[in-house]
Each structure stands twice: as C-alpha cells, then as structure tokens.
Amino acid sequence: MNASLVEPLFEQVLAAESGRMMVILQAPFMFAAVNDNGRAALFARVSLTPAQVVSDGQGFSVKTTRSGNNDYVQITANDRGLPPLFLKLVEYVLGRVAVSTSVDEGTELLIRSIEEYRRFVGQRRGRLSEALVRGTFAELLFMRTIIAAGMSVEDAVTAWRGPWAKAGLGVHDFTFANGRGIEVKSTHQPPGTIRVSSPRQLVPSEQPLDLLVLPVEDAPDGSTVAIPFRAYVHETGEIVAAAGPGPGDKWDAALEALTLDLSDEWYDKYRFLPGEWRRFAVQQGFPHLDIPSLPAGIIDVHYSLELLRLSPFAAPFSELLSEMELT
C-alpha cells in the first residue's frame, strides 16, 4: 500500500487525542491507524495461536493479545510522532497482507512481513558493494532529473523505494502515488545485459511500468566532468533538506535503510561518467518469468535480460517525463 494513502490517516489520529483510531483496511481482517500516547501504532484485529510469536524490532514494539474474544496485534513506534522507518514498516506489512485471500494466509503474511522487516532494519552495517553504489548513483541521478523537471522534492523522495527494494522489501526503485512504477538499472558501456533481482520486478500489469537503463563508467584520473559519488549524494541531501523537515526525514530514513555512511571517505574512490538514459516500456509481451507457473518452494530467483532483445519495447526517455506531466 502506498505511503501517500496511509500517512494522512496517521497524521489525523496523531493530531487527535490518545486512543484515536482510524480504519485503514477491512480485509482479510481489520487494520487501523492508532494514536498510542503520541506514538503511531498499527492495530490488527487478528487472532494468533500460542505458537505464532511476533518479536519487537529496532524502532518498534509488538503487543499481542490472546483473550479469546478480543484478540489483536499492535505494532507501536518507539519514538513519538510518525518516524519514517515506522511508516515504511506499515506500508510493507499492509502491502504484503493485502494480497492474501484468506484470514489464515493474511495472518501468516502479517507475521512473516514483520519478521522480514525486523531482520532488515537490524542487519549489520557495512560498506556498499560496487554494484550497489552504481545502482544508487543511477537512482539518484533519475531523482534529480525529475526534480529538475518540476516534480516536488517531497514527491520524488517519497516515490524512491530503491533502498528497501534492494533488500526485498518492495518491488520497484520508484513507485509514484498514481501507481506508476520505474525500475532503474546501471550497466557498463556498451550496455549488453542487466540483472533482475526478483521475478516480480519487471512483470507487465495494468499500472504503467518502465525499465530505465543508465550506462555508468568509472572516470579516469584527472577528468573534469566526473561526478564524485559521495559528493553527489551530499549535494542531493542538501537539496532535499532545503525542501523541509518532511522530505529530509524520508531522505535520512532511505540512507539508513541503505546503510550508507556518508562520513566514510572510502566512497571517494567512486567517480562516474554517466551515459544517456535508455527506456523500455514493460508492457504486454515484455520478457519475464511467469510467477504462477513457478513450482512451490522456489524462492530468491535472479535472471538476466539481453537489452538487444528488448528493442521492440524501447521508448524515448523524454516522452516519459511528458507522460509524468513534467517538462
């Protein structure tokens, strides 16, 4: 579920008295946004068996009540207000549970999604791999492009899901409020293949979805047109911070999710020369894995796509900006 739909509900309950509740979903069971003494909480009217245990995680606690006639699970932020990472947790849990077709399946997905997110935010921090640095650079270059074309900073930062998608907590690098999805890939020159990290990443659907490929090369020593990665991220952060505390908080949460430490001078070795964007429309006939046909038990599927084979789906990048009502 998109954060743009959930966030206003939490803002409303947090502006009211403690205990205020607003329903978010009714199926497969009721979810509600709650004001718990100034802290945001997600309430789920669901019964768990004694064997079904949900643990607290970094930034949130979980309360489970098994009374027999008034059972529920409540996930509450540790900090007052609506922390960006808690909002991402809510978004992820609701998105996972919403696809279930029964109460039992929804209950299992609720437990599993909280556990997945708990592991994600609690992972050990470390330096990003070169592939992740390149991918993040391409995503930020696209973010800066749409901001320069007229999108508000807050809308652009809110749509950026890459830090969570890379950990399996989302599908596309950008998901906008109208449902449009954009997947960003970086590659070397000449662009030959791209790696797809999830079978659900490039599946045609009723919502517009585009694959953007950016050739990124290492800059030679002495290059005057190279873009230093760490400085570029810093500069992007300053642009976001200037737009206000809301976008700034979301930006900080994204960097935290990436485990990107901008004080680490080690990242100064990355200096890039980006090429021209290539756009492919993910529509009917686009090569992808047929998810329903995958045998049960197969998980963590990765595959590569040959860009030459995607030529029938090529589209001008400039038209994408027009379709997004940007200049």
BALOGU-745371 format. One record per residue (C-alpha): residue number from 0; residue in one letter; x, y, z. Coordinates in pm, 1 decimal, padded with zeros to 6 digits. Example, Ala and Ser with C-alpha at 12.3 -4.5 7.8 and 13.67 -1.06 7.14 Angstrom:
2
@k:0&r:A&x:01230.0&y:-00450.0&z:00780.0 .
@k:1&r:S&x:01367.0&y:-00106.0&z:00714.0 .
END
This chain:
327
@k:0&r:M&x:00000.0&y:00000.0&z:00000.0 .
@k:1&r:N&x:00128.8&y:00341.7&z:-00096.5 .
@k:2&r:A&x:00257.1&y:00561.5&z:00186.0 .
@k:3&r:S&x:00066.7&y:00857.0&z:00040.0 .
@k:4&r:L&x:-00257.7&y:00678.8&z:00132.6 .
@k:5&r:V&x:-00153.4&y:00572.7&z:00482.2 .
@k:6&r:E&x:00043.9&y:00873.2&z:00606.1 .
@k:7&r:P&x:-00254.8&y:01115.8&z:00614.2 .
@k:8&r:L&x:-00450.5&y:00873.0&z:00833.2 .
@k:9&r:F&x:-00170.7&y:00856.4&z:01088.4 .
@k:10&r:E&x:-00131.7&y:01233.3&z:01079.6 .
@k:11&r:Q&x:-00502.2&y:01268.8&z:01159.4 .
@k:12&r:V&x:-00501.2&y:01029.2&z:01454.7 .
@k:13&r:L&x:-00178.2&y:01176.2&z:01594.0 .
@k:14&r:A&x:-00333.7&y:01522.9&z:01581.5 .
@k:15&r:A&x:-00621.2&y:01394.5&z:01796.6 .
@k:16&r:E&x:-00633.5&y:01255.9&z:02149.3 .
@k:17&r:S&x:-00456.9&y:00936.8&z:02257.5 .
@k:18&r:G&x:-00659.0&y:00629.6&z:02166.2 .
@k:19&r:R&x:-00794.9&y:00776.1&z:01843.9 .
@k:20&r:M&x:-00829.6&y:00508.6&z:01575.8 .
@k:21&r:M&x:-00899.7&y:00520.5&z:01201.0 .
@k:22&r:V&x:-00962.1&y:00211.0&z:00989.3 .
@k:23&r:I&x:-00716.9&y:00152.4&z:00703.4 .
@k:24&r:L&x:-00828.2&y:-00186.6&z:00569.0 .
@k:25&r:Q&x:-01112.3&y:-00429.6&z:00638.4 .
@k:26&r:A&x:-00989.0&y:-00740.2&z:00455.6 .
@k:27&r:P&x:-00863.9&y:-01002.6&z:00523.1 .
@k:28&r:F&x:-00904.9&y:-00850.4&z:00870.6 .
@k:29&r:M&x:-00926.6&y:-00501.6&z:01011.8 .
@k:30&r:F&x:-00620.6&y:-00275.4&z:01021.5 .
@k:31&r:A&x:-00630.7&y:00067.3&z:01183.5 .
@k:32&r:A&x:-00401.6&y:00363.0&z:01249.0 .
@k:33&r:V&x:-00387.4&y:00440.7&z:01621.8 .
@k:34&r:N&x:-00259.8&y:00721.5&z:01843.3 .
@k:35&r:D&x:-00089.5&y:00546.7&z:02135.7 .
@k:36&r:N&x:00007.9&y:00831.5&z:02370.0 .
@k:37&r:G&x:00153.3&y:01035.1&z:02085.9 .
@k:38&r:R&x:00314.7&y:00738.1&z:01915.2 .
@k:39&r:A&x:00196.3&y:00593.0&z:01585.7 .
@k:40&r:A&x:00065.1&y:00237.2&z:01607.5 .
@k:41&r:L&x:-00074.3&y:-00013.8&z:01359.2 .
@k:42&r:F&x:-00363.0&y:-00215.5&z:01504.1 .
@k:43&r:A&x:-00467.8&y:-00550.3&z:01351.9 .
@k:44&r:R&x:-00781.9&y:-00735.2&z:01463.5 .
@k:45&r:V&x:-00643.0&y:-01086.1&z:01429.3 .
@k:46&r:S&x:-00600.1&y:-01395.0&z:01646.0 .
@k:47&r:L&x:-00260.8&y:-01560.6&z:01683.3 .
@k:48&r:T&x:-00205.0&y:-01908.9&z:01819.0 .
@k:49&r:P&x:00037.9&y:-01953.8&z:02111.4 .
@k:50&r:A&x:00293.4&y:-02082.1&z:01859.6 .
@k:51&r:Q&x:00268.0&y:-01766.6&z:01649.6 .
@k:52&r:V&x:00505.8&y:-01519.0&z:01812.8 .
@k:53&r:V&x:00597.7&y:-01175.4&z:01678.4 .
@k:54&r:S&x:00910.0&y:-01011.0&z:01819.5 .
@k:55&r:D&x:00991.4&y:-00644.1&z:01872.5 .
@k:56&r:G&x:01233.3&y:-00481.2&z:01631.1 .
@k:57&r:Q&x:01456.0&y:-00177.4&z:01602.4 .
@k:58&r:G&x:01228.7&y:00124.7&z:01636.2 .
@k:59&r:F&x:00907.4&y:-00060.2&z:01717.1 .
@k:60&r:S&x:00743.1&y:-00289.6&z:01971.7 .
@k:61&r:V&x:00473.4&y:-00553.2&z:01921.8 .
@k:62&r:K&x:00188.9&y:-00630.9&z:02162.7 .
@k:63&r:T&x:-00015.7&y:-00946.8&z:02112.9 .
@k:64&r:T&x:-00342.2&y:-01005.7&z:02299.7 .
@k:65&r:R&x:-00496.6&y:-01353.1&z:02305.4 .
@k:66&r:S&x:-00811.7&y:-01313.6&z:02514.0 .
@k:67&r:G&x:-01025.5&y:-01541.3&z:02303.1 .
@k:68&r:N&x:-01285.8&y:-01282.1&z:02206.6 .
@k:69&r:N&x:-01096.7&y:-00957.1&z:02160.1 .
@k:70&r:D&x:-00768.5&y:-01067.3&z:02005.8 .
@k:71&r:Y&x:-00538.3&y:-00821.3&z:01833.8 .
@k:72&r:V&x:-00180.0&y:-00737.3&z:01739.6 .
@k:73&r:Q&x:-00049.8&y:-00382.4&z:01777.8 .
@k:74&r:I&x:00280.2&y:-00257.3&z:01636.9 .
@k:75&r:T&x:00387.0&y:00069.7&z:01801.0 .
@k:76&r:A&x:00668.6&y:00308.9&z:01712.9 .
@k:77&r:N&x:00922.6&y:00362.5&z:01990.3 .
@k:78&r:D&x:00956.3&y:00733.2&z:01910.8 .
@k:79&r:R&x:00676.9&y:00986.4&z:01928.5 .
@k:80&r:G&x:00509.7&y:01102.4&z:01610.0 .
@k:81&r:L&x:00541.2&y:00910.0&z:01284.7 .
@k:82&r:P&x:00904.5&y:00802.7&z:01224.8 .
@k:83&r:P&x:00977.7&y:00743.1&z:00852.6 .
@k:84&r:L&x:01107.9&y:00390.2&z:00914.6 .
@k:85&r:F&x:00788.8&y:00302.0&z:01103.0 .
@k:86&r:L&x:00582.3&y:00433.3&z:00811.7 .
@k:87&r:K&x:00783.4&y:00206.9&z:00580.4 .
@k:88&r:L&x:00711.9&y:-00086.7&z:00811.3 .
@k:89&r:V&x:00338.3&y:-00013.4&z:00798.0 .
@k:90&r:E&x:00347.2&y:00024.2&z:00421.4 .
@k:91&r:Y&x:00533.3&y:-00304.5&z:00381.6 .
@k:92&r:V&x:00308.4&y:-00502.3&z:00617.3 .
@k:93&r:L&x:-00012.6&y:-00373.3&z:00458.4 .
@k:94&r:G&x:00118.0&y:-00437.6&z:00108.9 .
@k:95&r:R&x:00205.9&y:-00796.7&z:00193.8 .
@k:96&r:V&x:-00116.7&y:-00878.8&z:00377.0 .
@k:97&r:A&x:-00343.5&y:-00708.3&z:00121.6 .
@k:98&r:V&x:-00270.0&y:-00974.2&z:-00142.9 .
@k:99&r:S&x:-00387.2&y:-01260.4&z:00079.9 .
@k:100&r:T&x:-00711.6&y:-01441.0&z:00000.5 .
@k:101&r:S&x:-00799.5&y:-01570.2&z:00347.3 .
@k:102&r:V&x:-00764.2&y:-01480.1&z:00714.2 .
@k:103&r:D&x:-00519.1&y:-01765.5&z:00772.6 .
@k:104&r:E&x:-00299.5&y:-01660.4&z:00481.4 .
@k:105&r:G&x:-00318.5&y:-01297.0&z:00591.0 .
@k:106&r:T&x:-00215.1&y:-01391.2&z:00943.8 .
@k:107&r:E&x:00089.1&y:-01581.0&z:00816.8 .
@k:108&r:L&x:00187.1&y:-01289.5&z:00592.7 .
@k:109&r:L&x:00147.6&y:-01046.0&z:00882.8 .
@k:110&r:I&x:00388.0&y:-01245.8&z:01097.9 .
@k:111&r:R&x:00631.4&y:-01305.6&z:00813.4 .
@k:112&r:S&x:00637.6&y:-00943.2&z:00696.7 .
@k:113&r:I&x:00710.6&y:-00809.1&z:01046.2 .
@k:114&r:E&x:00991.9&y:-01061.6&z:01086.3 .
@k:115&r:E&x:01136.8&y:-00973.8&z:00744.5 .
@k:116&r:Y&x:01135.0&y:-00605.8&z:00828.8 .
@k:117&r:R&x:01280.8&y:-00669.6&z:01174.3 .
@k:118&r:R&x:01575.6&y:-00853.4&z:01017.1 .
@k:119&r:F&x:01613.6&y:-00582.8&z:00755.2 .
@k:120&r:V&x:01648.7&y:-00287.7&z:00993.8 .
@k:121&r:G&x:01864.1&y:-00489.7&z:01230.6 .
@k:122&r:Q&x:02116.2&y:-00600.0&z:00971.3 .
@k:123&r:R&x:02483.1&y:-00531.1&z:01030.4 .
@k:124&r:R&x:02602.7&y:-00206.3&z:00881.6 .
@k:125&r:G&x:02882.1&y:-00213.8&z:00628.7 .
@k:126&r:R&x:03014.3&y:-00055.7&z:00312.9 .
@k:127&r:L&x:02805.5&y:-00085.0&z:-00001.0 .
@k:128&r:S&x:02921.8&y:-00311.4&z:-00279.4 .
@k:129&r:E&x:03033.4&y:-00150.1&z:-00604.7 .
@k:130&r:A&x:02716.7&y:-00275.1&z:-00775.9 .
@k:131&r:L&x:02501.7&y:-00113.6&z:-00507.0 .
@k:132&r:V&x:02696.7&y:00212.5&z:-00528.9 .
@k:133&r:R&x:02643.1&y:00222.6&z:-00905.1 .
@k:134&r:G&x:02275.2&y:00137.7&z:-00872.1 .
@k:135&r:T&x:02221.4&y:00403.0&z:-00606.0 .
@k:136&r:F&x:02401.4&y:00661.2&z:-00819.4 .
@k:137&r:A&x:02170.0&y:00585.9&z:-01114.1 .
@k:138&r:E&x:01861.6&y:00613.1&z:-00893.0 .
@k:139&r:L&x:01971.9&y:00947.6&z:-00751.2 .
@k:140&r:L&x:02051.5&y:01077.0&z:-01098.5 .
@k:141&r:F&x:01694.5&y:00993.2&z:-01201.3 .
@k:142&r:M&x:01557.6&y:01153.9&z:-00884.8 .
@k:143&r:R&x:01749.6&y:01472.5&z:-00957.7 .
@k:144&r:T&x:01622.4&y:01462.5&z:-01317.5 .
@k:145&r:I&x:01255.6&y:01452.2&z:-01219.8 .
@k:146&r:I&x:01307.0&y:01720.9&z:-00955.1 .
@k:147&r:A&x:01474.0&y:01945.7&z:-01213.7 .
@k:148&r:A&x:01182.5&y:01873.1&z:-01449.5 .
@k:149&r:G&x:00929.8&y:02005.8&z:-01200.0 .
@k:150&r:M&x:00836.8&y:01730.7&z:-00955.2 .
@k:151&r:S&x:00829.5&y:01840.4&z:-00592.8 .
@k:152&r:V&x:01119.2&y:01719.5&z:-00381.3 .
@k:153&r:E&x:00881.7&y:01554.9&z:-00135.1 .
@k:154&r:D&x:00700.3&y:01359.8&z:-00408.1 .
@k:155&r:A&x:01031.1&y:01244.9&z:-00558.0 .
@k:156&r:V&x:01177.9&y:01131.1&z:-00225.6 .
@k:157&r:T&x:00852.4&y:00962.0&z:-00124.2 .
@k:158&r:A&x:00848.3&y:00767.1&z:-00451.5 .
@k:159&r:W&x:01207.7&y:00646.3&z:-00405.5 .
@k:160&r:R&x:01183.9&y:00284.4&z:-00287.1 .
@k:161&r:G&x:01522.4&y:00160.5&z:-00405.0 .
@k:162&r:P&x:01683.8&y:00126.0&z:-00059.3 .
@k:163&r:W&x:01401.1&y:-00104.1&z:00052.6 .
@k:164&r:A&x:01350.3&y:-00282.7&z:-00280.6 .
@k:165&r:K&x:01713.2&y:-00397.1&z:-00280.0 .
@k:166&r:A&x:01650.5&y:-00575.3&z:00048.8 .
@k:167&r:G&x:01336.9&y:-00744.3&z:-00080.9 .
@k:168&r:L&x:01104.4&y:-00501.1&z:00097.2 .
@k:169&r:G&x:00943.6&y:-00366.9&z:-00216.4 .
@k:170&r:V&x:00930.8&y:-00425.2&z:-00588.5 .
@k:171&r:H&x:01039.0&y:-00118.4&z:-00785.3 .
@k:172&r:D&x:01301.3&y:00151.1&z:-00732.6 .
@k:173&r:F&x:01036.6&y:00421.3&z:-00773.4 .
@k:174&r:T&x:00663.1&y:00391.4&z:-00711.4 .
@k:175&r:F&x:00458.4&y:00708.0&z:-00752.7 .
@k:176&r:A&x:00125.4&y:00799.4&z:-00595.2 .
@k:177&r:N&x:-00063.3&y:00727.4&z:-00919.0 .
@k:178&r:G&x:00072.5&y:00371.9&z:-00928.9 .
@k:179&r:R&x:00341.8&y:00424.6&z:-01193.6 .
@k:180&r:G&x:00649.2&y:00213.9&z:-01130.9 .
@k:181&r:I&x:01004.2&y:00269.9&z:-01253.8 .
@k:182&r:E&x:01290.9&y:00024.7&z:-01226.4 .
@k:183&r:V&x:01639.6&y:00173.4&z:-01263.5 .
@k:184&r:K&x:01941.4&y:-00031.2&z:-01371.2 .
@k:185&r:S&x:02302.5&y:00073.0&z:-01419.5 .
@k:186&r:T&x:02530.3&y:-00102.7&z:-01665.0 .
@k:187&r:H&x:02868.6&y:-00069.8&z:-01835.2 .
@k:188&r:Q&x:02931.8&y:00050.2&z:-02189.8 .
@k:189&r:P&x:02827.1&y:-00088.5&z:-02425.2 .
@k:190&r:P&x:02506.1&y:-00182.0&z:-02243.4 .
@k:191&r:G&x:02450.4&y:-00551.2&z:-02310.9 .
@k:192&r:T&x:02264.3&y:-00714.9&z:-02023.5 .
@k:193&r:I&x:02101.8&y:-00623.3&z:-01695.9 .
@k:194&r:R&x:02047.2&y:-00829.6&z:-01383.7 .
@k:195&r:V&x:01693.4&y:-00871.0&z:-01248.1 .
@k:196&r:S&x:01690.2&y:-00949.1&z:-00876.7 .
@k:197&r:S&x:01327.5&y:-01054.3&z:-00835.1 .
@k:198&r:P&x:01076.2&y:-01239.0&z:-01056.6 .
@k:199&r:R&x:00817.3&y:-00970.6&z:-00972.0 .
@k:200&r:Q&x:01036.9&y:-00676.4&z:-01066.0 .
@k:201&r:L&x:00957.8&y:-00647.8&z:-01438.7 .
@k:202&r:V&x:00613.9&y:-00803.6&z:-01480.3 .
@k:203&r:P&x:00362.3&y:-00620.3&z:-01704.6 .
@k:204&r:S&x:00049.6&y:-00505.3&z:-01523.8 .
@k:205&r:E&x:-00235.4&y:-00258.7&z:-01557.6 .
@k:206&r:Q&x:-00018.8&y:00011.2&z:-01399.9 .
@k:207&r:P&x:00246.0&y:00187.5&z:-01614.4 .
@k:208&r:L&x:00591.2&y:00039.3&z:-01557.9 .
@k:209&r:D&x:00920.8&y:00138.0&z:-01719.2 .
@k:210&r:L&x:01271.8&y:-00001.7&z:-01714.5 .
@k:211&r:L&x:01540.4&y:00267.8&z:-01727.0 .
@k:212&r:V&x:01898.6&y:00168.4&z:-01804.7 .
@k:213&r:L&x:02188.2&y:00407.8&z:-01745.2 .
@k:214&r:P&x:02541.1&y:00327.7&z:-01867.5 .
@k:215&r:V&x:02784.4&y:00429.7&z:-01593.0 .
@k:216&r:E&x:03160.9&y:00423.8&z:-01640.8 .
@k:217&r:D&x:03446.1&y:00488.0&z:-01397.3 .
@k:218&r:A&x:03602.1&y:00827.8&z:-01464.0 .
@k:219&r:P&x:03974.6&y:00838.1&z:-01546.0 .
@k:220&r:D&x:04206.9&y:01029.7&z:-01316.0 .
@k:221&r:G&x:04203.8&y:01398.6&z:-01392.8 .
@k:222&r:S&x:03860.4&y:01400.1&z:-01552.9 .
@k:223&r:T&x:03695.7&y:01739.2&z:-01509.9 .
@k:224&r:V&x:03344.1&y:01616.0&z:-01587.7 .
@k:225&r:A&x:03334.4&y:01320.1&z:-01349.2 .
@k:226&r:I&x:03063.0&y:01307.9&z:-01083.8 .
@k:227&r:P&x:03202.8&y:01205.0&z:-00740.8 .
@k:228&r:F&x:02957.0&y:00965.6&z:-00578.8 .
@k:229&r:R&x:02987.4&y:01080.4&z:-00216.3 .
@k:230&r:A&x:02973.2&y:01449.1&z:-00305.9 .
@k:231&r:Y&x:02672.0&y:01387.2&z:-00530.9 .
@k:232&r:V&x:02481.6&y:01214.7&z:-00251.0 .
@k:233&r:H&x:02572.0&y:01500.3&z:-00013.2 .
@k:234&r:E&x:02452.0&y:01756.0&z:-00266.3 .
@k:235&r:T&x:02126.8&y:01566.3&z:-00318.6 .
@k:236&r:G&x:02075.1&y:01557.3&z:00056.8 .
@k:237&r:E&x:02114.9&y:01935.0&z:00073.2 .
@k:238&r:I&x:01851.6&y:01979.3&z:-00199.4 .
@k:239&r:V&x:01613.7&y:01754.2&z:-00007.5 .
@k:240&r:A&x:01682.0&y:01922.1&z:00327.5 .
@k:241&r:A&x:01606.3&y:02262.9&z:00176.8 .
@k:242&r:A&x:01255.5&y:02138.3&z:00093.2 .
@k:243&r:G&x:01166.0&y:02098.9&z:00460.9 .
@k:244&r:P&x:01178.6&y:01852.2&z:00751.2 .
@k:245&r:G&x:00930.1&y:01606.3&z:00597.2 .
@k:246&r:P&x:01136.6&y:01524.1&z:00287.5 .
@k:247&r:G&x:01453.2&y:01544.9&z:00499.1 .
@k:248&r:D&x:01328.9&y:01277.4&z:00738.4 .
@k:249&r:K&x:01240.6&y:01048.3&z:00447.5 .
@k:250&r:W&x:01583.3&y:01104.2&z:00294.5 .
@k:251&r:D&x:01756.6&y:01018.4&z:00622.4 .
@k:252&r:A&x:01546.4&y:00702.2&z:00652.6 .
@k:253&r:A&x:01642.0&y:00599.5&z:00299.4 .
@k:254&r:L&x:02014.9&y:00641.0&z:00368.0 .
@k:255&r:E&x:01973.2&y:00448.1&z:00691.9 .
@k:256&r:A&x:01798.2&y:00169.3&z:00502.9 .
@k:257&r:L&x:02084.8&y:00165.0&z:00253.9 .
@k:258&r:T&x:02335.9&y:00159.5&z:00542.1 .
@k:259&r:L&x:02522.9&y:00432.8&z:00355.4 .
@k:260&r:D&x:02767.3&y:00619.0&z:00581.0 .
@k:261&r:L&x:02849.8&y:00945.6&z:00405.7 .
@k:262&r:S&x:03127.2&y:01022.6&z:00653.8 .
@k:263&r:D&x:03327.0&y:00731.6&z:00509.9 .
@k:264&r:E&x:03590.4&y:00871.6&z:00271.8 .
@k:265&r:W&x:03625.0&y:00523.8&z:00122.2 .
@k:266&r:Y&x:03338.9&y:00616.9&z:-00114.8 .
@k:267&r:D&x:03552.1&y:00895.6&z:-00265.7 .
@k:268&r:K&x:03711.9&y:00640.3&z:-00497.4 .
@k:269&r:Y&x:03387.2&y:00623.5&z:-00694.2 .
@k:270&r:R&x:03377.7&y:00890.2&z:-00966.4 .
@k:271&r:F&x:03139.9&y:00828.3&z:-01254.2 .
@k:272&r:L&x:03070.7&y:00931.4&z:-01611.2 .
@k:273&r:P&x:02703.1&y:00862.8&z:-01683.7 .
@k:274&r:G&x:02578.8&y:00798.4&z:-02037.0 .
@k:275&r:E&x:02235.9&y:00850.7&z:-02190.8 .
@k:276&r:W&x:01921.1&y:00702.0&z:-02042.2 .
@k:277&r:R&x:01761.5&y:00411.8&z:-02225.8 .
@k:278&r:R&x:01393.7&y:00348.0&z:-02163.3 .
@k:279&r:F&x:01192.5&y:00029.5&z:-02214.2 .
@k:280&r:A&x:00816.9&y:00009.1&z:-02156.7 .
@k:281&r:V&x:00727.5&y:-00300.5&z:-01954.3 .
@k:282&r:Q&x:00404.6&y:-00395.2&z:-02126.6 .
@k:283&r:Q&x:00230.5&y:-00693.9&z:-02283.2 .
@k:284&r:G&x:00489.5&y:-00926.0&z:-02436.1 .
@k:285&r:F&x:00783.1&y:-00797.0&z:-02229.8 .
@k:286&r:P&x:01002.5&y:-01097.6&z:-02140.2 .
@k:287&r:H&x:00951.0&y:-01200.0&z:-01778.5 .
@k:288&r:L&x:00907.4&y:-01504.5&z:-01559.5 .
@k:289&r:D&x:00555.0&y:-01641.5&z:-01526.0 .
@k:290&r:I&x:00528.0&y:-01628.7&z:-01148.2 .
@k:291&r:P&x:00218.3&y:-01853.4&z:-01111.7 .
@k:292&r:S&x:00395.8&y:-02127.0&z:-01306.7 .
@k:293&r:L&x:00695.7&y:-02137.0&z:-01071.9 .
@k:294&r:P&x:00680.4&y:-02455.1&z:-00862.8 .
@k:295&r:A&x:00610.3&y:-02408.1&z:-00494.1 .
@k:296&r:G&x:00927.8&y:-02384.6&z:-00289.9 .
@k:297&r:I&x:01131.7&y:-02189.2&z:-00544.9 .
@k:298&r:I&x:01249.5&y:-01863.3&z:-00389.0 .
@k:299&r:D&x:01514.0&y:-01596.0&z:-00445.8 .
@k:300&r:V&x:01504.4&y:-01612.9&z:-00826.5 .
@k:301&r:H&x:01750.1&y:-01397.3&z:-01024.3 .
@k:302&r:Y&x:01793.6&y:-01372.3&z:-01400.3 .
@k:303&r:S&x:01945.0&y:-01151.5&z:-01671.4 .
@k:304&r:L&x:01788.8&y:-00973.8&z:-01968.8 .
@k:305&r:E&x:01963.2&y:-00911.0&z:-02300.7 .
@k:306&r:L&x:01895.6&y:-00548.5&z:-02391.5 .
@k:307&r:L&x:01910.8&y:-00615.7&z:-02765.6 .
@k:308&r:R&x:01605.0&y:-00839.9&z:-02727.1 .
@k:309&r:L&x:01418.0&y:-00554.4&z:-02562.7 .
@k:310&r:S&x:01437.2&y:-00329.3&z:-02871.0 .
@k:311&r:P&x:01063.1&y:-00370.4&z:-02952.5 .
@k:312&r:F&x:00986.3&y:-00211.5&z:-02614.8 .
@k:313&r:A&x:01225.0&y:00084.8&z:-02646.7 .
@k:314&r:A&x:01069.8&y:00429.0&z:-02597.4 .
@k:315&r:P&x:01209.5&y:00784.8&z:-02576.9 .
@k:316&r:F&x:01315.5&y:00890.7&z:-02229.4 .
@k:317&r:S&x:01191.6&y:01245.4&z:-02296.7 .
@k:318&r:E&x:00840.3&y:01112.4&z:-02352.0 .
@k:319&r:L&x:00847.9&y:00953.1&z:-02007.0 .
@k:320&r:L&x:00887.3&y:01295.3&z:-01849.4 .
@k:321&r:S&x:00595.9&y:01422.1&z:-02058.0 .
@k:322&r:E&x:00381.7&y:01126.2&z:-01952.9 .
@k:323&r:M&x:00463.4&y:01211.5&z:-01592.5 .
@k:324&r:E&x:00345.7&y:01568.2&z:-01667.3 .
@k:325&r:L&x:00696.5&y:01706.0&z:-01620.8 .
@k:326&r:T&x:00875.9&y:01944.3&z:-01854.9 .
END
